[in-house]
């Protein structure tokens, strides 16, 4: 699954594009994903994560060690 945030699990949503004449066609709303490298001091290495900008705020708030611990508890390989 390509466009999924590793921390929050955000995925693309579907909806309608609505024209001026109110014709509706299907479209996708993609999450704002960034591939970001973090230095994980506990293991003295760099960790690369595909995260949404919302997840970046979560990492800043809770700390990288806490977020990685939760990811490993879910069974994700990091």
C-alpha positions in Angstrom: 0.0 0.0 0.0 1.8 3.1 -1.3 0.0 6.2 0.0 -0.4 5.3 3.7 1.1 7.1 6.7 3.1 4.7 8.8 2.3 6.4 12.1 -1.4 7.5 11.8 -2.6 5.1 9.1 -4.1 7.9 7.0 -5.1 6.7 3.5 -6.6 8.3 0.4 -10.3 9.2 0.6 -12.8 9.4 -2.2 -15.2 12.1 -3.0 -16.6 14.1 -5.9 -15.3 16.9 -8.1 -18.1 19.3 -8.5 -18.1 21.5 -11.6 -19.7 24.9 -11.9 -22.7 23.2 -13.6 -22.9 20.8 -10.6 -21.7 17.7 -12.6 -20.1 15.3 -10.2 -17.2 13.0 -11.1 -15.2 10.8 -8.7 -11.8 12.0 -7.4 -9.3 11.0 -4.7 -8.2 13.1 -1.8 -4.6 12.1 -1.1 -2.9 12.5 2.3 0.0 15.0 2.7 2.8 12.4 2.9 6.5 13.1 3.4 9.4 10.7 3.4 11.4 11.8 6.4 14.6 10.6 8.0 14.8 10.7 11.8 17.9 10.1 14.0 16.9 7.4 16.5 19.3 8.1 19.4 18.5 5.0 21.4 19.8 2.7 18.6 22.3 5.3 17.2 20.9 5.1 13.6 18.8 6.9 11.1 15.2 5.7 10.6 13.3 6.5 7.4 9.5 6.9 7.7 6.7 7.8 5.3 4.6 10.1 7.5 1.8 12.6 7.1 2.4 16.1 8.3 -0.1 15.4 11.1 2.2 12.5 12.2 5.2 14.9 12.2 3.4 16.9 14.9 2.7 13.7 16.8 6.4 12.8 16.7 7.4 16.3 17.9 4.9 16.1 20.7 5.4 12.5 22.0 9.0 11.9 20.9 10.4 9.5 18.3 11.1 6.7 20.8 7.5 6.5 21.9 6.2 6.5 18.4 8.6 3.8 17.3 7.7 1.7 20.3 4.0 1.9 19.4 4.8 1.0 15.8 6.7 -2.1 16.8 3.9 -3.1 19.2 1.6 -3.0 16.1 4.0 -5.3 14.4 5.5 -2.9 11.8 9.2 -3.5 11.0 11.4 -0.5 11.5 
